[in-house]
Amino acid sequence: MARAEKGEEFVNERDRAPEVAPLAPVAFARWTWRQLTSMKTALILLLLLALGAVPGSVVPQDGVDSVAAARWRLDNPSLTPVYEKLGLFSVYSSAWFSAIYILLMISLVGCILPRTRVYFRAMRARPPRTPANLARLPEYRSFRTDEEPDAVLARAQKVLSAYRTDRHGSSVAAERGYLREAGNLLFHLSILIVLVGFAAGSLIGFKGGVLVVAGGQFANVASQYDELTPGALFDAEELAPFSFKVTDFKVDFSTEAKEFGMASDFSAGLDYQTSVDAPVEHARIRVNHPLDIDGSQVYLIGHGYAPKVTVRDGNDNVAFSGPVIFLPRDISFLSSGVIKVPEASPKQLGFSGEFFPTYDVTTAGEPVTVFPDAGNPLLSLFVYAGDLGLDSGVPQSVYTLDEQKLEQVQKDGKNLRLDLRPGEVADLPDGLGSISFDGVERYVKLQVASNPGEWWALVGMILALLGLLGSLFIRPRRVWVAVRREDGRTLVEIAGLDRSSAGTLSEKIDDLLAQLEERT
Amino acid sequence: MSQSQFESLSNQSLAVCGVFYFIALVAHLAEWAARRSVPPLETVSASPLASGAAAAAGGAGTETLAPTKVDEEPTERVARFARVGMVSTIVAVGVHLLSVVTRGLAADPVRVPWGNMYEFTLTGTLVVVIGYLALYRRYQLSWLSPVVAAFAVITLMADALLLYAPVVTLADALESPWLVIHVIAAIIATGAFTIGSMASALYLIKERWLEKHSTAETPAEFRGYLARVPGLQQLDRLAYQTHAFAFPIWTFAALIAGPIWARQAWGRYWGWDPKEVWAFITWVVYAAYLHARATAGWKGRSAAIIALVGLATLLFNFVGINFFFGSGSQHSYAQ
């Protein structure tokens, strides 16, 4: 993929491969290799890579937003099998996308290797001998002087200090910009480093999410995560043995008209230990300021409400007590959730409903929350009794009730709805028990991640940028100065050749001319 | 001054600079219309069919024919219009800059004015115009003046009408020094890519024009705007140099600063978020452009087309992703 430049010797050799495939096996293999590593193929593969990345931004990706992907599958049942076959839900790990970038990488390696060899030869090369007829070069100047030819040439060599110069009899040959090609190679090589880092991260890294109520604890073991996405080669045993307690959570909701209700400045306090017997340290995390523990980063990525309830069953025993996580539906923090009480007897109890941080009623009689902060909290629940289905062996979400064997509790022929404010207790009909709303806790959504390949990717990308700068802005140039005695004076000829297309050769040659002429 | 005063000052300066850009546009159009009566070659000879009216844009047949004028007069008029255009542009840039700065001062706490699409467009347009002014001498860009003025007028108008949003405090995720680094790099790269694609677009237009007019012999036909746009080689070189300037900056913005910030804010440095996907697509397309320029059979025309495709992906990323995938993208607050 190296960039071919203007001028004969910079044309990529492999672009001269015969157009028609030969039939002999060896010749055919050779031809295929040349086609694959030609600039044209690399170019087409690049454009294909760009095109191939498009579907991943249009179709929801399992790896990016699994909820959206699942919803999309439900909404489009007839397209789903086709999309599954095409790998459109995980484009960036699909066979066809991999094929494009693997081919591109092969093409890249096939280009770098031979060019590295050529480059090492070229790096030690001397400037080419002075052409016989300098006047035929793209830029040519000449002047006469009374100075001795040797003095002019010696001065030329001094002026051309940024060049590699050689004296050839009555002329000086100079060349600069040897590092352009090095930059080019470095750029392409670094892309490989980035890819290795990227691949390493997705193989041996992990990412996990967990919701922790303020005051709650977390230990870094696989079973404590709500969701854990390990890399293909990640071993859960390797999780760093840290643990932490969420001491508190703070958030400000703006009351200014323009950004009313916008959450800002939220942060959580963590007391953490790197291992069971390590000393306890304290840290605050917030958006953009994660905590680094033992190579894993703990991020604060979300928050919400966890109403604290106590449920007593028909026998007046406390069957459940504690905070229950309600998930916010939108930025108003109107949240929904369920409370499952399998310990209750005679019947298991289930509650499903909404939490209003600042409850109010619209003129139309609709219950709403008017502000996301917990100004006037209200918990509104429907009640279910029967069998929660937790023993059926089928795993269930903690955020939904399995209503198959549950019966919704009624009162006066209508579904019973309990509206509770903090401190209120409601008795359930038919001797089922009671529920009290004890107060509002907050929970934080934390993400724990470790990506051992990220430094490789970063270093690779920075090297790539440096290489890119070199390959774009180092301007290889050749300059010759020739002298000759003519009619008792010295004729000085200057000529130059730019080997990159974007040079400012003309000005440089003018400068050189001015510097050499100066003393005459 | 209070925040709200700064905010209205910012809005008013935008309106004022829009007016100056418009004056610049009219002046440059007049300049080019006046130029039609001056043969493009250095030999200024008596031209019996000199066009008088200056207000009409340069399209053939749109000008009204006026009585013959003296030779020097059109040249002088061209220079006068050009001067008016340049001065208006410079004034407009000053007011434009004021609009950007006061927009930042209007926020509480004071911040860089790159928090949403409106502010991004406001600054991006400024970068394009400053880039044009910076390159004006070196590349003798008088031919680009009407294009840049028209671009500034149209973009700012669209910005004010369609994208305007009142000043608000930054979302928490944006509270980071990387906002300054990542976004300014993205803005500068976008501005430079825009100038580059103007050159690439003119390259394609001029190439077609040359093909069509290769047989025309009457010098009168060579008087239009396109006759004075520099040759294909110079256009290609300007396009290449602006792209070569923008590409490393884009690499830094999208593939270095962006990932570093994403790791801090979201816990992963690359997550195939739609915005990231399209930033990557843009990068790949411009990489293809740089390759194409050096590949036999792809030089010139194909390279110019790839450059325009690159700009299209860039604009789609900026506008399309925010409007079509707003909820699905973690960059959605950038609206």
Contacts between the chains, C-beta under 8 A, distances in Angstrom:
chain1	res1	chain2	res2	distance
A	1	B	291	6.6
A	3	B	290	6.8
A	3	B	291	6.4
A	3	B	294	4.5
A	4	B	294	4.7
A	4	B	295	6.7
A	4	B	296	7.8
A	5	B	294	6.4
A	11	B	296	7.6
A	15	B	295	7.5
A	15	B	296	6.1
A	39	B	291	6.5
A	39	B	294	7.4
A	39	B	295	4.4
A	39	B	296	7.9
A	40	B	295	6.2
A	40	B	297	7.0
A	40	B	298	7.4
A	42	B	291	6.6
A	43	B	288	5.8
A	43	B	291	5.2
A	43	B	292	5.8
A	43	B	295	5.9
A	43	B	298	6.4
A	46	B	284	5.6
A	46	B	285	7.9
A	46	B	287	6.0
A	46	B	288	4.3
A	46	B	291	6.7
A	47	B	284	7.8
A	47	B	285	7.3
A	47	B	288	5.4
A	47	B	306	7.7
A	49	B	284	5.4
A	50	B	281	4.6
A	50	B	284	4.2
A	50	B	285	5.1
A	50	B	288	7.2
A	50	B	313	7.4
A	53	B	277	5.4
A	53	B	280	6.0
A	53	B	281	5.2
A	53	B	284	7.5
A	54	B	277	7.7
A	54	B	281	6.8
A	56	B	272	5.9
A	56	B	277	5.6
A	57	B	272	8.0
A	57	B	274	4.1
A	57	B	277	4.1
A	57	B	278	6.1
A	57	B	321	7.4
A	57	B	325	6.9
A	60	B	328	6.8
A	61	B	272	6.1
A	63	B	272	6.9
A	64	B	271	6.1
A	64	B	272	5.2
A	64	B	273	6.6
A	65	B	328	6.6
A	68	B	328	6.3
A	92	B	272	5.7
A	198	B	270	7.2
A	207	B	267	7.1
A	207	B	268	6.8
A	254	B	169	7.0
A	258	B	166	5.5
A	258	B	167	7.5
A	258	B	168	5.3
A	259	B	168	4.6
A	259	B	169	5.7
A	262	B	168	7.5
A	262	B	169	7.2
A	262	B	171	7.4
A	263	B	172	7.2
A	264	B	169	6.5
A	264	B	171	7.7
A	264	B	172	5.5
A	265	B	172	6.8
A	266	B	172	6.7
A	286	B	172	7.3
A	287	B	172	4.4
A	287	B	173	5.2
A	287	B	175	7.3
A	287	B	265	6.1
A	288	B	172	7.5
A	288	B	173	6.7
A	288	B	175	6.1
A	288	B	176	4.5
A	288	B	261	8.0
A	288	B	264	5.1
A	288	B	265	5.1
A	289	B	264	7.5
A	290	B	264	6.6
A	290	B	267	6.8
A	297	B	263	7.9
A	297	B	267	6.4
A	299	B	266	7.3
A	299	B	267	4.1
A	301	B	266	7.0
A	301	B	267	6.6
A	447	B	267	4.5
A	449	B	267	4.8
A	449	B	268	6.4
A	451	B	268	7.2
A	451	B	269	7.2
A	454	B	263	6.9
A	454	B	269	5.7
A	457	B	259	7.6
A	457	B	269	6.9
A	457	B	270	7.9
A	458	B	256	7.4
A	458	B	259	7.5
A	458	B	260	7.2
A	458	B	269	7.8
A	461	B	251	7.8
A	461	B	255	5.5
A	461	B	256	5.2
A	461	B	259	7.7
A	462	B	256	6.5
A	464	B	251	7.2
A	465	B	248	6.0
A	465	B	251	5.4
A	465	B	252	6.0
A	465	B	256	6.6
A	468	B	247	7.1
A	468	B	248	5.2
A	468	B	251	6.3
A	469	B	248	5.5
A	472	B	244	4.7
A	472	B	247	7.2
A	472	B	248	6.6
A	472	B	290	7.9
A	473	B	244	7.6
A	501	B	237	6.9
A	501	B	240	6.7
A	501	B	293	7.7
A	502	B	237	6.3
A	502	B	240	5.9
A	502	B	241	5.4
A	502	B	244	6.8
